[in-house]
Amino acid sequence: MKVRLGQQGDTCVDNSGTDGPYVLVSSVFEGGAYRVQPGQRVMFQHGSLREVVDEEKESCGCPPAAAKGMSFRLPRAKAWRRCPSRPQVLPARQPRRRCR
């Protein structure tokens, strides 16, 4: 399923695939529902279930990816040092003296 939303609220729903389930589109504002059959693409103009364009010509979903601009190579991470088999015991710190 693909969905595209336009600036004026135009909503395109593409229920691609002929063996899939139907999609039920409902409206909170108007009430009612519209059943989009498998393989059907419709446009709800201004987001209204009352203004439906069946057999929408434009594709729904995300627009094609933009061409890549400049690319930069990232440096490879340095290999981790192997941990010693025994944990190292660090010398205890001496408490600091306060000056008066």
PDB file as gemmi writes it, atoms N, CA and C in Angstrom:
CRYST1    1.000    1.000    1.000  90.00  90.00  90.00 P 1                      
ATOM      1  N   MET A   1       0.842  -1.171   0.000  1.00  0.00           N  
ATOM      2  CA  MET A   1       0.000   0.000   0.000  1.00  0.00           C  
ATOM      3  C   MET A   1       0.888   1.236   0.000  1.00  0.00           C  
ATOM      4  N   LYS A   2       0.504   2.232  -0.794  1.00  0.00           N  
ATOM      5  CA  LYS A   2       1.227   3.503  -0.843  1.00  0.00           C  
ATOM      6  C   LYS A   2       0.236   4.624  -0.604  1.00  0.00           C  
ATOM      7  N   VAL A   3       0.699   5.668   0.097  1.00  0.00           N  
ATOM      8  CA  VAL A   3      -0.151   6.821   0.402  1.00  0.00           C  
ATOM      9  C   VAL A   3       0.639   8.086   0.119  1.00  0.00           C  
ATOM     10  N   ARG A   4      -0.017   9.071  -0.501  1.00  0.00           N  
ATOM     11  CA  ARG A   4       0.605  10.377  -0.754  1.00  0.00           C  
ATOM     12  C   ARG A   4      -0.382  11.446  -0.325  1.00  0.00           C  
ATOM     13  N   LEU A   5       0.129  12.471   0.359  1.00  0.00           N  
ATOM     14  CA  LEU A   5      -0.710  13.572   0.841  1.00  0.00           C  
ATOM     15  C   LEU A   5      -0.223  14.861   0.209  1.00  0.00           C  
ATOM     16  N   GLY A   6      -1.122  15.594  -0.465  1.00  0.00           N  
ATOM     17  CA  GLY A   6      -0.777  16.860  -1.107  1.00  0.00           C  
ATOM     18  C   GLY A   6      -1.005  18.038  -0.184  1.00  0.00           C  
ATOM     19  N   GLN A   7      -0.583  19.222  -0.635  1.00  0.00           N  
ATOM     20  CA  GLN A   7      -0.682  20.426   0.189  1.00  0.00           C  
ATOM     21  C   GLN A   7      -2.124  20.834   0.455  1.00  0.00           C  
ATOM     22  N   GLN A   8      -3.022  20.573  -0.461  1.00  0.00           N  
ATOM     23  CA  GLN A   8      -4.428  20.957  -0.287  1.00  0.00           C  
ATOM     24  C   GLN A   8      -5.249  19.851   0.379  1.00  0.00           C  
ATOM     25  N   GLY A   9      -4.567  18.834   0.910  1.00  0.00           N  
ATOM     26  CA  GLY A   9      -5.262  17.730   1.556  1.00  0.00           C  
ATOM     27  C   GLY A   9      -5.589  16.593   0.613  1.00  0.00           C  
ATOM     28  N   ASP A  10      -5.219  16.730  -0.681  1.00  0.00           N  
ATOM     29  CA  ASP A  10      -5.455  15.640  -1.624  1.00  0.00           C  
ATOM     30  C   ASP A  10      -4.708  14.402  -1.129  1.00  0.00           C  
ATOM     31  N   THR A  11      -5.423  13.296  -1.058  1.00  0.00           N  
ATOM     32  CA  THR A  11      -4.852  12.074  -0.510  1.00  0.00           C  
ATOM     33  C   THR A  11      -4.967  10.954  -1.528  1.00  0.00           C  
ATOM     34  N   CYS A  12      -3.833  10.419  -1.936  1.00  0.00           N  
ATOM     35  CA  CYS A  12      -3.791   9.331  -2.901  1.00  0.00           C  
ATOM     36  C   CYS A  12      -3.547   8.031  -2.140  1.00  0.00           C  
ATOM     37  N   VAL A  13      -4.333   7.020  -2.435  1.00  0.00           N  
ATOM     38  CA  VAL A  13      -4.173   5.705  -1.817  1.00  0.00           C  
ATOM     39  C   VAL A  13      -4.046   4.683  -2.929  1.00  0.00           C  
ATOM     40  N   ASP A  14      -2.944   3.949  -2.921  1.00  0.00           N  
ATOM     41  CA  ASP A  14      -2.692   2.921  -3.926  1.00  0.00           C  
ATOM     42  C   ASP A  14      -2.625   1.579  -3.211  1.00  0.00           C  
ATOM     43  N   ASN A  15      -3.623   0.753  -3.450  1.00  0.00           N  
ATOM     44  CA  ASN A  15      -3.662  -0.585  -2.865  1.00  0.00           C  
ATOM     45  C   ASN A  15      -3.090  -1.544  -3.904  1.00  0.00           C  
ATOM     46  N   SER A  16      -1.770  -1.485  -4.068  1.00  0.00           N  
ATOM     47  CA  SER A  16      -1.117  -2.260  -5.126  1.00  0.00           C  
ATOM     48  C   SER A  16      -1.156  -3.749  -4.817  1.00  0.00           C  
ATOM     49  N   GLY A  17      -1.111  -4.511  -5.865  1.00  0.00           N  
ATOM     50  CA  GLY A  17      -1.176  -5.967  -5.730  1.00  0.00           C  
ATOM     51  C   GLY A  17      -2.605  -6.438  -5.881  1.00  0.00           C  
ATOM     52  N   THR A  18      -2.789  -7.479  -6.656  1.00  0.00           N  
ATOM     53  CA  THR A  18      -4.155  -7.957  -6.918  1.00  0.00           C  
ATOM     54  C   THR A  18      -4.606  -9.012  -5.921  1.00  0.00           C  
ATOM     55  N   ASP A  19      -3.678  -9.581  -5.159  1.00  0.00           N  
ATOM     56  CA  ASP A  19      -4.051 -10.639  -4.222  1.00  0.00           C  
ATOM     57  C   ASP A  19      -4.141 -10.152  -2.777  1.00  0.00           C  
ATOM     58  N   GLY A  20      -3.975  -8.852  -2.561  1.00  0.00           N  
ATOM     59  CA  GLY A  20      -3.988  -8.314  -1.206  1.00  0.00           C  
ATOM     60  C   GLY A  20      -5.396  -8.084  -0.693  1.00  0.00           C  
ATOM     61  N   PRO A  21      -5.510  -7.686   0.573  1.00  0.00           N  
ATOM     62  CA  PRO A  21      -6.821  -7.363   1.140  1.00  0.00           C  
ATOM     63  C   PRO A  21      -7.258  -5.962   0.706  1.00  0.00           C  
ATOM     64  N   TYR A  22      -8.530  -5.662   0.893  1.00  0.00           N  
ATOM     65  CA  TYR A  22      -9.005  -4.303   0.607  1.00  0.00           C  
ATOM     66  C   TYR A  22      -8.571  -3.383   1.737  1.00  0.00           C  
ATOM     67  N   VAL A  23      -8.548  -2.063   1.444  1.00  0.00           N  
ATOM     68  CA  VAL A  23      -8.197  -1.047   2.423  1.00  0.00           C  
ATOM     69  C   VAL A  23      -9.447  -0.221   2.691  1.00  0.00           C  
ATOM     70  N   LEU A  24      -9.774  -0.053   3.951  1.00  0.00           N  
ATOM     71  CA  LEU A  24     -10.946   0.726   4.327  1.00  0.00           C  
ATOM     72  C   LEU A  24     -10.490   2.100   4.805  1.00  0.00           C  
ATOM     73  N   VAL A  25     -10.883   3.149   4.069  1.00  0.00           N  
ATOM     74  CA  VAL A  25     -10.521   4.527   4.406  1.00  0.00           C  
ATOM     75  C   VAL A  25     -11.746   5.171   5.037  1.00  0.00           C  
ATOM     76  N   SER A  26     -11.570   5.757   6.224  1.00  0.00           N  
ATOM     77  CA  SER A  26     -12.693   6.411   6.894  1.00  0.00           C  
ATOM     78  C   SER A  26     -12.342   7.857   7.187  1.00  0.00           C  
ATOM     79  N   SER A  27     -13.386   8.669   7.405  1.00  0.00           N  
ATOM     80  CA  SER A  27     -13.195  10.084   7.686  1.00  0.00           C  
ATOM     81  C   SER A  27     -13.774  10.416   9.052  1.00  0.00           C  
ATOM     82  N   VAL A  28     -12.953  11.046   9.871  1.00  0.00           N  
ATOM     83  CA  VAL A  28     -13.402  11.466  11.186  1.00  0.00           C  
ATOM     84  C   VAL A  28     -14.336  12.670  11.060  1.00  0.00           C  
ATOM     85  N   PHE A  29     -14.072  13.539  10.072  1.00  0.00           N  
ATOM     86  CA  PHE A  29     -14.821  14.779   9.931  1.00  0.00           C  
ATOM     87  C   PHE A  29     -16.163  14.586   9.231  1.00  0.00           C  
ATOM     88  N   GLU A  30     -16.193  13.769   8.174  1.00  0.00           N  
ATOM     89  CA  GLU A  30     -17.418  13.601   7.386  1.00  0.00           C  
ATOM     90  C   GLU A  30     -18.221  12.378   7.785  1.00  0.00           C  
ATOM     91  N   GLY A  31     -17.574  11.423   8.418  1.00  0.00           N  
ATOM     92  CA  GLY A  31     -18.222  10.141   8.649  1.00  0.00           C  
ATOM     93  C   GLY A  31     -18.193   9.334   7.360  1.00  0.00           C  
ATOM     94  N   GLY A  32     -18.545   8.122   7.437  1.00  0.00           N  
ATOM     95  CA  GLY A  32     -18.567   7.277   6.255  1.00  0.00           C  
ATOM     96  C   GLY A  32     -17.219   6.611   6.017  1.00  0.00           C  
ATOM     97  N   ALA A  33     -17.186   5.772   4.985  1.00  0.00           N  
ATOM     98  CA  ALA A  33     -15.974   5.028   4.662  1.00  0.00           C  
ATOM     99  C   ALA A  33     -15.941   4.741   3.166  1.00  0.00           C  
ATOM    100  N   TYR A  34     -14.752   4.449   2.661  1.00  0.00           N  
ATOM    101  CA  TYR A  34     -14.557   4.103   1.252  1.00  0.00           C  
ATOM    102  C   TYR A  34     -13.654   2.881   1.202  1.00  0.00           C  
ATOM    103  N   ARG A  35     -14.064   1.885   0.430  1.00  0.00           N  
ATOM    104  CA  ARG A  35     -13.294   0.643   0.317  1.00  0.00           C  
ATOM    105  C   ARG A  35     -12.438   0.695  -0.946  1.00  0.00           C  
ATOM    106  N   VAL A  36     -11.106   0.625  -0.767  1.00  0.00           N  
ATOM    107  CA  VAL A  36     -10.176   0.605  -1.892  1.00  0.00           C  
ATOM    108  C   VAL A  36      -9.832  -0.856  -2.155  1.00  0.00           C  
ATOM    109  N   GLN A  37     -10.229  -1.335  -3.331  1.00  0.00           N  
ATOM    110  CA  GLN A  37     -10.054  -2.737  -3.694  1.00  0.00           C  
ATOM    111  C   GLN A  37      -8.593  -3.046  -4.032  1.00  0.00           C  
ATOM    112  N   PRO A  38      -8.173  -4.303  -3.967  1.00  0.00           N  
ATOM    113  CA  PRO A  38      -6.819  -4.673  -4.373  1.00  0.00           C  
ATOM    114  C   PRO A  38      -6.559  -4.260  -5.829  1.00  0.00           C  
ATOM    115  N   GLY A  39      -5.402  -3.647  -6.086  1.00  0.00           N  
ATOM    116  CA  GLY A  39      -5.051  -3.195  -7.429  1.00  0.00           C  
ATOM    117  C   GLY A  39      -5.667  -1.859  -7.808  1.00  0.00           C  
ATOM    118  N   GLN A  40      -6.363  -1.199  -6.912  1.00  0.00           N  
ATOM    119  CA  GLN A  40      -7.024   0.074  -7.203  1.00  0.00           C  
ATOM    120  C   GLN A  40      -6.215   1.241  -6.632  1.00  0.00           C  
ATOM    121  N   ARG A  41      -6.207   2.356  -7.378  1.00  0.00           N  
ATOM    122  CA  ARG A  41      -5.540   3.587  -6.940  1.00  0.00           C  
ATOM    123  C   ARG A  41      -6.567   4.707  -7.033  1.00  0.00           C  
ATOM    124  N   VAL A  42      -6.803   5.403  -5.921  1.00  0.00           N  
ATOM    125  CA  VAL A  42      -7.799   6.478  -5.896  1.00  0.00           C  
ATOM    126  C   VAL A  42      -7.202   7.739  -5.282  1.00  0.00           C  
ATOM    127  N   MET A  43      -7.831   8.881  -5.611  1.00  0.00           N  
ATOM    128  CA  MET A  43      -7.444  10.176  -5.049  1.00  0.00           C  
ATOM    129  C   MET A  43      -8.660  10.761  -4.352  1.00  0.00           C  
ATOM    130  N   PHE A  44      -8.482  11.102  -3.071  1.00  0.00           N  
ATOM    131  CA  PHE A  44      -9.534  11.785  -2.321  1.00  0.00           C  
ATOM    132  C   PHE A  44      -9.196  13.273  -2.375  1.00  0.00           C  
ATOM    133  N   GLN A  45      -9.936  14.018  -3.194  1.00  0.00           N  
ATOM    134  CA  GLN A  45      -9.640  15.440  -3.360  1.00  0.00           C  
ATOM    135  C   GLN A  45      -9.992  16.196  -2.094  1.00  0.00           C  
ATOM    136  N   HIS A  46      -9.045  17.022  -1.648  1.00  0.00           N  
ATOM    137  CA  HIS A  46      -9.177  17.812  -0.418  1.00  0.00           C  
ATOM    138  C   HIS A  46      -9.429  16.919   0.799  1.00  0.00           C  
ATOM    139  N   GLY A  47      -9.033  15.640   0.708  1.00  0.00           N  
ATOM    140  CA  GLY A  47      -9.203  14.710   1.819  1.00  0.00           C  
ATOM    141  C   GLY A  47     -10.630  14.279   2.047  1.00  0.00           C  
ATOM    142  N   SER A  48     -11.511  14.514   1.071  1.00  0.00           N  
ATOM    143  CA  SER A  48     -12.927  14.214   1.228  1.00  0.00           C  
ATOM    144  C   SER A  48     -13.281  12.860   0.621  1.00  0.00           C  
ATOM    145  N   LEU A  49     -14.075  12.088   1.349  1.00  0.00           N  
ATOM    146  CA  LEU A  49     -14.568  10.817   0.812  1.00  0.00           C  
ATOM    147  C   LEU A  49     -15.667  11.026  -0.222  1.00  0.00           C  
ATOM    148  N   ARG A  50     -16.174  12.245  -0.318  1.00  0.00           N  
ATOM    149  CA  ARG A  50     -17.244  12.556  -1.283  1.00  0.00           C  
ATOM    150  C   ARG A  50     -16.700  12.993  -2.632  1.00  0.00           C  
ATOM    151  N   GLU A  51     -15.398  13.352  -2.675  1.00  0.00           N  
ATOM    152  CA  GLU A  51     -14.765  13.786  -3.925  1.00  0.00           C  
ATOM    153  C   GLU A  51     -13.652  12.800  -4.268  1.00  0.00           C  
ATOM    154  N   VAL A  52     -14.045  11.686  -4.886  1.00  0.00           N  
ATOM    155  CA  VAL A  52     -13.101  10.599  -5.155  1.00  0.00           C  
ATOM    156  C   VAL A  52     -12.837  10.506  -6.651  1.00  0.00           C  
ATOM    157  N   VAL A  53     -11.546  10.473  -7.012  1.00  0.00           N  
ATOM    158  CA  VAL A  53     -11.150  10.240  -8.396  1.00  0.00           C  
ATOM    159  C   VAL A  53     -10.668   8.797  -8.466  1.00  0.00           C  
ATOM    160  N   ASP A  54     -11.447   7.973  -9.136  1.00  0.00           N  
ATOM    161  CA  ASP A  54     -11.070   6.575  -9.307  1.00  0.00           C  
ATOM    162  C   ASP A  54     -10.091   6.477 -10.466  1.00  0.00           C  
ATOM    163  N   GLU A  55      -9.226   5.491 -10.445  1.00  0.00           N  
ATOM    164  CA  GLU A  55      -8.209   5.315 -11.493  1.00  0.00           C  
ATOM    165  C   GLU A  55      -7.269   6.513 -11.565  1.00  0.00           C  
ATOM    166  N   GLU A  56      -6.722   6.931 -10.442  1.00  0.00           N  
ATOM    167  CA  GLU A  56      -5.759   8.030 -10.377  1.00  0.00           C  
ATOM    168  C   GLU A  56      -4.555   7.717 -11.258  1.00  0.00           C  
ATOM    169  N   LYS A  57      -4.121   8.703 -12.057  1.00  0.00           N  
ATOM    170  CA  LYS A  57      -3.023   8.498 -13.018  1.00  0.00           C  
ATOM    171  C   LYS A  57      -1.643   8.606 -12.365  1.00  0.00           C  
ATOM    172  N   GLU A  58      -1.447   9.574 -11.445  1.00  0.00           N  
ATOM    173  CA  GLU A  58      -0.142   9.753 -10.805  1.00  0.00           C  
ATOM    174  C   GLU A  58       0.078   8.661  -9.765  1.00  0.00           C  
ATOM    175  N   SER A  59       1.342   8.299  -9.587  1.00  0.00           N  
ATOM    176  CA  SER A  59       1.643   7.272  -8.600  1.00  0.00           C  
ATOM    177  C   SER A  59       1.537   7.843  -7.189  1.00  0.00           C  
ATOM    178  N   CYS A  60       1.234   6.986  -6.269  1.00  0.00           N  
ATOM    179  CA  CYS A  60       1.171   7.375  -4.861  1.00  0.00           C  
ATOM    180  C   CYS A  60       2.495   7.020  -4.203  1.00  0.00           C  
ATOM    181  N   GLY A  61       2.655   7.438  -2.982  1.00  0.00           N  
ATOM    182  CA  GLY A  61       3.862   7.101  -2.242  1.00  0.00           C  
ATOM    183  C   GLY A  61       4.897   8.190  -2.336  1.00  0.00           C  
ATOM    184  N   CYS A  62       6.079   7.860  -1.936  1.00  0.00           N  
ATOM    185  CA  CYS A  62       7.173   8.826  -1.890  1.00  0.00           C  
ATOM    186  C   CYS A  62       7.656   9.160  -3.301  1.00  0.00           C  
ATOM    187  N   PRO A  63       8.073  10.404  -3.517  1.00  0.00           N  
ATOM    188  CA  PRO A  63       8.641  10.749  -4.820  1.00  0.00           C  
ATOM    189  C   PRO A  63       9.976  10.035  -5.000  1.00  0.00           C  
ATOM    190  N   PRO A  64      10.453   9.916  -6.238  1.00  0.00           N  
ATOM    191  CA  PRO A  64      11.742   9.248  -6.444  1.00  0.00           C  
ATOM    192  C   PRO A  64      12.854   9.966  -5.694  1.00  0.00           C  
ATOM    193  N   ALA A  65      13.848   9.213  -5.300  1.00  0.00           N  
ATOM    194  CA  ALA A  65      14.965   9.781  -4.550  1.00  0.00           C  
ATOM    195  C   ALA A  65      15.713  10.803  -5.395  1.00  0.00           C  
ATOM    196  N   ALA A  66      16.100  11.896  -4.762  1.00  0.00           N  
ATOM    197  CA  ALA A  66      16.837  12.947  -5.462  1.00  0.00           C  
ATOM    198  C   ALA A  66      18.246  12.453  -5.784  1.00  0.00           C  
ATOM    199  N   ALA A  67      18.828  13.043  -6.801  1.00  0.00           N  
ATOM    200  CA  ALA A  67      20.193  12.671  -7.172  1.00  0.00           C  
ATOM    201  C   ALA A  67      21.136  13.023  -6.034  1.00  0.00           C  
ATOM    202  N   LYS A  68      22.112  12.176  -5.837  1.00  0.00           N  
ATOM    203  CA  LYS A  68      23.059  12.406  -4.755  1.00  0.00           C  
ATOM    204  C   LYS A  68      23.981  13.547  -5.126  1.00  0.00           C  
ATOM    205  N   GLY A  69      24.278  14.379  -4.158  1.00  0.00           N  
ATOM    206  CA  GLY A  69      25.214  15.482  -4.352  1.00  0.00           C  
ATOM    207  C   GLY A  69      26.621  15.006  -4.090  1.00  0.00           C  
ATOM    208  N   MET A  70      27.383  15.827  -3.454  1.00  0.00           N  
ATOM    209  CA  MET A  70      28.754  15.468  -3.132  1.00  0.00           C  
ATOM    210  C   MET A  70      28.759  14.383  -2.069  1.00  0.00           C  
ATOM    211  N   SER A  71      29.683  13.477  -2.188  1.00  0.00           N  
ATOM    212  CA  SER A  71      29.784  12.434  -1.169  1.00  0.00           C  
ATOM    213  C   SER A  71      31.156  12.512  -0.527  1.00  0.00           C  
ATOM    214  N   PHE A  72      31.208  12.162   0.703  1.00  0.00           N  
ATOM    215  CA  PHE A  72      32.441  12.205   1.472  1.00  0.00           C  
ATOM    216  C   PHE A  72      32.700  10.832   2.055  1.00  0.00           C  
ATOM    217  N   ARG A  73      33.935  10.408   1.979  1.00  0.00           N  
ATOM    218  CA  ARG A  73      34.303   9.124   2.572  1.00  0.00           C  
ATOM    219  C   ARG A  73      34.522   9.322   4.059  1.00  0.00           C  
ATOM    220  N   LEU A  74      33.986   8.433   4.832  1.00  0.00           N  
ATOM    221  CA  LEU A  74      34.179   8.473   6.272  1.00  0.00           C  
ATOM    222  C   LEU A  74      35.388   7.623   6.622  1.00  0.00           C  
ATOM    223  N   PRO A  75      36.180   8.062   7.600  1.00  0.00           N  
ATOM    224  CA  PRO A  75      37.343   7.257   7.975  1.00  0.00           C  
ATOM    225  C   PRO A  75      36.894   5.946   8.602  1.00  0.00           C  
ATOM    226  N   ARG A  76      37.672   4.940   8.373  1.00  0.00           N  
ATOM    227  CA  ARG A  76      37.362   3.642   8.973  1.00  0.00           C  
ATOM    228  C   ARG A  76      37.696   3.670  10.454  1.00  0.00           C  
ATOM    229  N   ALA A  77      36.945   2.932  11.208  1.00  0.00           N  
ATOM    230  CA  ALA A  77      37.207   2.850  12.650  1.00  0.00           C  
ATOM    231  C   ALA A  77      38.488   2.053  12.873  1.00  0.00           C  
ATOM    232  N   LYS A  78      39.261   2.454  13.851  1.00  0.00           N  
ATOM    233  CA  LYS A  78      40.478   1.725  14.190  1.00  0.00           C  
ATOM    234  C   LYS A  78      40.098   0.448  14.921  1.00  0.00           C  
ATOM    235  N   ALA A  79      40.924  -0.544  14.753  1.00  0.00           N  
ATOM    236  CA  ALA A  79      40.654  -1.828  15.401  1.00  0.00           C  
ATOM    237  C   ALA A  79      40.779  -1.675  16.913  1.00  0.00           C  
ATOM    238  N   TRP A  80      39.965  -2.392  17.615  1.00  0.00           N  
ATOM    239  CA  TRP A  80      40.018  -2.368  19.072  1.00  0.00           C  
ATOM    240  C   TRP A  80      41.216  -3.183  19.536  1.00  0.00           C  
ATOM    241  N   ARG A  81      41.834  -2.718  20.615  1.00  0.00           N  
ATOM    242  CA  ARG A  81      42.907  -3.504  21.202  1.00  0.00           C  
ATOM    243  C   ARG A  81      42.297  -4.678  21.936  1.00  0.00           C  
ATOM    244  N   ARG A  82      43.005  -5.750  21.898  1.00  0.00           N  
ATOM    245  CA  ARG A  82      42.525  -6.929  22.592  1.00  0.00           C  
ATOM    246  C   ARG A  82      42.621  -6.709  24.097  1.00  0.00           C  
ATOM    247  N   CYS A  83      41.611  -7.075  24.823  1.00  0.00           N  
ATOM    248  CA  CYS A  83      41.609  -6.917  26.271  1.00  0.00           C  
ATOM    249  C   CYS A  83      42.538  -7.958  26.889  1.00  0.00           C  
ATOM    250  N   PRO A  84      43.231  -7.593  27.976  1.00  0.00           N  
ATOM    251  CA  PRO A  84      44.095  -8.582  28.638  1.00  0.00           C  
ATOM    252  C   PRO A  84      43.242  -9.682  29.250  1.00  0.00           C  
ATOM    253  N   SER A  85      43.846 -10.871  29.378  1.00  0.00           N  
ATOM    254  CA  SER A  85      43.091 -11.993  29.921  1.00  0.00           C  
ATOM    255  C   SER A  85      42.742 -11.785  31.391  1.00  0.00           C  
ATOM    256  N   ARG A  86      43.630 -11.074  32.109  1.00  0.00           N  
ATOM    257  CA  ARG A  86      43.348 -10.752  33.507  1.00  0.00           C  
ATOM    258  C   ARG A  86      43.139  -9.252  33.609  1.00  0.00           C  
ATOM    259  N   PRO A  87      42.152  -8.830  34.379  1.00  0.00           N  
ATOM    260  CA  PRO A  87      41.969  -7.388  34.526  1.00  0.00           C  
ATOM    261  C   PRO A  87      43.158  -6.766  35.251  1.00  0.00           C  
ATOM    262  N   GLN A  88      43.542  -5.612  34.829  1.00  0.00           N  
ATOM    263  CA  GLN A  88      44.664  -4.926  35.452  1.00  0.00           C  
ATOM    264  C   GLN A  88      44.189  -4.226  36.717  1.00  0.00           C  
ATOM    265  N   VAL A  89      44.991  -4.324  37.754  1.00  0.00           N  
ATOM    266  CA  VAL A  89      44.671  -3.661  39.019  1.00  0.00           C  
ATOM    267  C   VAL A  89      45.448  -2.358  39.042  1.00  0.00           C  
ATOM    268  N   LEU A  90      44.735  -1.277  39.098  1.00  0.00           N  
ATOM    269  CA  LEU A  90      45.367   0.031  39.132  1.00  0.00           C  
ATOM    270  C   LEU A  90      45.687   0.404  40.564  1.00  0.00           C  
ATOM    271  N   PRO A  91      46.800   1.116  40.797  1.00  0.00           N  
ATOM    272  CA  PRO A  91      47.134   1.522  42.166  1.00  0.00           C  
ATOM    273  C   PRO A  91      46.064   2.467  42.705  1.00  0.00           C  
ATOM    274  N   ALA A  92      45.834   2.351  44.001  1.00  0.00           N  
ATOM    275  CA  ALA A  92      44.828   3.197  44.643  1.00  0.00           C  
ATOM    276  C   ALA A  92      45.307   4.638  44.672  1.00  0.00           C  
ATOM    277  N   ARG A  93      44.398   5.554  44.566  1.00  0.00           N  
ATOM    278  CA  ARG A  93      44.758   6.974  44.609  1.00  0.00           C  
ATOM    279  C   ARG A  93      44.949   7.413  46.048  1.00  0.00           C  
ATOM    280  N   GLN A  94      45.861   8.292  46.234  1.00  0.00           N  
ATOM    281  CA  GLN A  94      46.090   8.880  47.541  1.00  0.00           C  
ATOM    282  C   GLN A  94      45.105  10.032  47.719  1.00  0.00           C  
ATOM    283  N   PRO A  95      44.502  10.154  48.900  1.00  0.00           N  
ATOM    284  CA  PRO A  95      43.570  11.274  49.104  1.00  0.00           C  
ATOM    285  C   PRO A  95      44.330  12.600  49.037  1.00  0.00           C  
ATOM    286  N   ARG A  96      43.681  13.589  48.491  1.00  0.00           N  
ATOM    287  CA  ARG A  96      44.295  14.915  48.377  1.00  0.00           C  
ATOM    288  C   ARG A  96      44.218  15.645  49.711  1.00  0.00           C  
ATOM    289  N   ARG A  97      45.271  16.404  49.991  1.00  0.00           N  
ATOM    290  CA  ARG A  97      45.282  17.208  51.204  1.00  0.00           C  
ATOM    291  C   ARG A  97      44.693  18.574  50.884  1.00  0.00           C  
ATOM    292  N   ARG A  98      43.957  19.066  51.796  1.00  0.00           N  
ATOM    293  CA  ARG A  98      43.386  20.391  51.626  1.00  0.00           C  
ATOM    294  C   ARG A  98      44.315  21.407  52.256  1.00  0.00           C  
ATOM    295  N   CYS A  99      44.540  22.491  51.585  1.00  0.00           N  
ATOM    296  CA  CYS A  99      45.392  23.571  52.108  1.00  0.00           C  
ATOM    297  C   CYS A  99      44.558  24.486  52.964  1.00  0.00           C  
ATOM    298  N   ARG A 100      45.207  24.983  54.036  1.00  0.00           N  
ATOM    299  CA  ARG A 100      44.499  25.935  54.886  1.00  0.00           C  
ATOM    300  C   ARG A 100      45.166  27.253  54.832  1.00  0.00           C  
TER     301      ARG A 100                                                      
END                                                                             
